[in-house]
Amino acid sequence: MMRPFAVLCLLAPPALADTPQIMGMAATSTGAAWQIDVTLAHPDTGWDHYADGWRIEDSAGTVLATRTLTHPHVNEQPFTRGLTVAEPLPTRIFVRVSCNVDGWAESAAPFDLQP
Protein backbone atom coordinates (compact mmCIF):
# COMPACT_ATOMS: atom_id res chain seq x y z
CA MET A 1 0.00 0.00 0.00
CA MET A 2 1.43 3.35 -0.98
CA ARG A 3 1.02 6.34 1.30
CA PRO A 4 2.01 9.56 -0.45
CA PHE A 5 3.16 12.55 1.50
CA ALA A 6 4.15 15.81 -0.08
CA VAL A 7 5.88 18.76 1.41
CA LEU A 8 6.45 21.89 -0.60
CA CYS A 9 8.98 24.35 0.67
CA LEU A 10 10.04 27.73 -0.57
CA LEU A 11 13.34 28.71 0.95
CA ALA A 12 14.90 32.11 1.39
CA PRO A 13 17.28 33.06 -1.40
CA PRO A 14 20.67 31.43 -0.93
CA ALA A 15 23.73 33.36 0.15
CA LEU A 16 25.44 32.59 -3.16
CA ALA A 17 23.47 33.35 -6.31
CA ASP A 18 24.75 30.19 -8.01
CA THR A 19 23.80 27.75 -5.25
CA PRO A 20 20.93 25.47 -6.31
CA GLN A 21 17.61 26.28 -4.64
CA ILE A 22 15.24 23.62 -3.34
CA MET A 23 11.81 24.53 -4.69
CA GLY A 24 9.91 21.54 -3.33
CA MET A 25 10.03 17.97 -2.13
CA ALA A 26 7.71 14.97 -2.12
CA ALA A 27 8.14 11.72 -0.23
CA THR A 28 6.18 8.50 -0.72
CA SER A 29 6.50 5.49 1.56
CA THR A 30 5.97 2.08 -0.02
CA GLY A 31 6.43 0.32 3.31
CA ALA A 32 9.83 -1.06 2.31
CA ALA A 33 11.39 2.12 0.94
CA TRP A 34 10.92 5.84 0.48
CA GLN A 35 10.73 7.55 -2.90
CA ILE A 36 12.15 11.05 -2.39
CA ASP A 37 11.63 13.62 -5.17
CA VAL A 38 13.37 17.00 -4.99
CA THR A 39 12.67 19.96 -7.26
CA LEU A 40 15.67 22.23 -7.85
CA ALA A 41 16.28 25.53 -9.59
CA HIS A 42 19.77 26.61 -10.62
CA PRO A 43 21.06 28.93 -13.36
CA ASP A 44 22.82 26.11 -15.23
CA THR A 45 25.01 27.50 -18.02
CA GLY A 46 26.12 24.16 -19.44
CA TRP A 47 28.90 21.73 -18.55
CA ASP A 48 30.95 24.56 -17.04
CA HIS A 49 28.41 25.25 -14.25
CA TYR A 50 25.38 23.14 -13.29
CA ALA A 51 23.57 21.61 -10.30
CA ASP A 52 25.27 18.23 -9.93
CA GLY A 53 23.50 16.57 -7.02
CA TRP A 54 21.60 16.48 -3.79
CA ARG A 55 21.84 14.23 -0.78
CA ILE A 56 19.78 13.14 2.20
CA GLU A 57 21.32 13.52 5.65
CA ASP A 58 20.20 12.84 9.20
CA SER A 59 20.30 15.48 11.96
CA ALA A 60 23.95 14.65 12.71
CA GLY A 61 24.96 15.27 9.08
CA THR A 62 25.45 11.60 8.24
CA VAL A 63 24.83 11.06 4.53
CA LEU A 64 22.03 8.51 4.06
CA ALA A 65 21.71 8.68 0.26
CA THR A 66 23.01 10.74 -2.66
CA ARG A 67 21.38 11.61 -5.98
CA THR A 68 24.01 12.49 -8.60
CA LEU A 69 22.90 14.71 -11.48
CA THR A 70 25.04 13.76 -14.45
CA HIS A 71 24.30 16.59 -16.87
CA PRO A 72 23.19 20.24 -17.00
CA HIS A 73 19.52 21.23 -17.12
CA VAL A 74 19.93 24.51 -19.02
CA ASN A 75 16.50 24.37 -20.70
CA GLU A 76 14.65 22.55 -17.91
CA GLN A 77 14.21 24.82 -14.90
CA PRO A 78 13.11 24.06 -12.30
CA PHE A 79 13.50 20.29 -12.56
CA THR A 80 12.61 17.32 -10.37
CA ARG A 81 14.66 14.19 -9.81
CA GLY A 82 14.02 11.27 -7.48
CA LEU A 83 15.82 8.72 -5.39
CA THR A 84 14.61 5.51 -3.73
CA VAL A 85 15.94 4.96 -0.22
CA ALA A 86 15.49 1.77 1.80
CA GLU A 87 13.85 2.32 5.15
CA PRO A 88 14.26 3.08 7.90
CA LEU A 89 14.73 6.82 7.61
CA PRO A 90 14.37 9.23 10.50
CA THR A 91 11.12 11.21 10.60
CA ARG A 92 13.11 14.38 9.84
CA ILE A 93 15.61 14.34 7.00
CA PHE A 94 17.80 17.11 5.62
CA VAL A 95 18.47 17.72 1.93
CA ARG A 96 21.74 19.36 0.87
CA VAL A 97 22.34 20.49 -2.73
CA SER A 98 25.50 20.81 -4.81
CA CYS A 99 26.76 22.37 -8.01
CA ASN A 100 29.93 21.45 -9.87
CA VAL A 101 31.54 24.88 -9.24
CA ASP A 102 30.58 25.74 -5.64
CA GLY A 103 30.34 22.20 -4.22
CA TRP A 104 27.97 21.24 -1.41
CA ALA A 105 25.84 23.99 0.13
CA GLU A 106 26.73 25.06 3.66
CA SER A 107 23.21 24.45 4.94
CA ALA A 108 20.71 21.66 4.44
CA ALA A 109 16.92 22.04 4.27
CA PRO A 110 14.85 20.04 6.78
CA PHE A 111 11.89 17.92 5.66
CA ASP A 112 9.55 15.94 7.90
CA LEU A 113 8.47 12.50 6.69
CA GLN A 114 5.09 11.11 7.71
CA PRO A 115 5.20 7.38 8.50
ABEGO torsion letter per residue (X at the ends): XBBBBBBBBBBBBBABAABBBBABBBBBBAGABBBBBBBBBBBBAEAABBBAEBBBBBAAGBBABBBBBABBBAABOBBBBBBBBBOBBBABBBBBBBBAAAEBBABBBBBBBBX
